[in-house]
Amino acid sequence: MKANILFVPASPDEIFPPELSRRAAERYRAQSGVAEVAAIEGDGGHLDGVLKVAKQGEAIRAFLAK
């Protein structure tokens, strides 16, 4: 795969913990891929990934602009 990947996990997410995103990004980079992680801080668990995604809006815009 040759796509650039931006993972945007929610820090308190217990369904998809941010550590999974970090490990996936590391594995992708180890295969010469481009991967970044921009974690969403909050206290809403899994829902922060939807309700607070704007907190990482600038990181998302910057990634898409590359």
N, C-alpha and C positions, 0 to 999 in steps of 0.2 A: 504494500500500500504506500502511496506517495503523498497522501493528504497531510496537511498540517492540522494538528488537533489541539483544541483548547478544552480542557476539563474544567467544569465550574461546579464543584461539589459544595454542599452545605456543610460547614464544620460540625454542627451537632447531629448530622444525619446518621442514624443507626441502621438504616436500611441499606444505604450505599455509603459507607464510611469514606471520608476523604482519603484515607490511607490507600484505598483501592485505586483511586485516581492517581495518586502520587506514584504508586508502584507501576501502574499501566503506562504512565508518562515516562518513567525511567526505562522500562522495557522497550518502549517505542524509540526513545532516544538512543538506546544501546544498539538499535538496528538502523541507525543513521536517520531516524525520523525527527521531525520537529514537533514537539509537544510541550505545552505549558499548562500550569495549574493555577487557577485563580479561585481560591476558596471564599465562600460567602460566610461571613461571621453572623451569628444570630443565636437565638435560643428556641427556635421553633422546630428543630429537628428536620425531618425530611421535607416539610413544607417550606422551609427557608429557600430551598432550591427553586421554588416557584414564586413565593410571595416577596422574597428579598433579592431576586436576581439583579435588580437595578443597582444594588450595591457594587456590583462588578461591571456595571455598564461601560465605564471607561476602559477597563481591561478588555472587554469584548470588542468594543469599537476599535481599539488599537490593534488587536489581533486580526480583525477582519480587514483592516487597512493595509496590512503587510502584503 
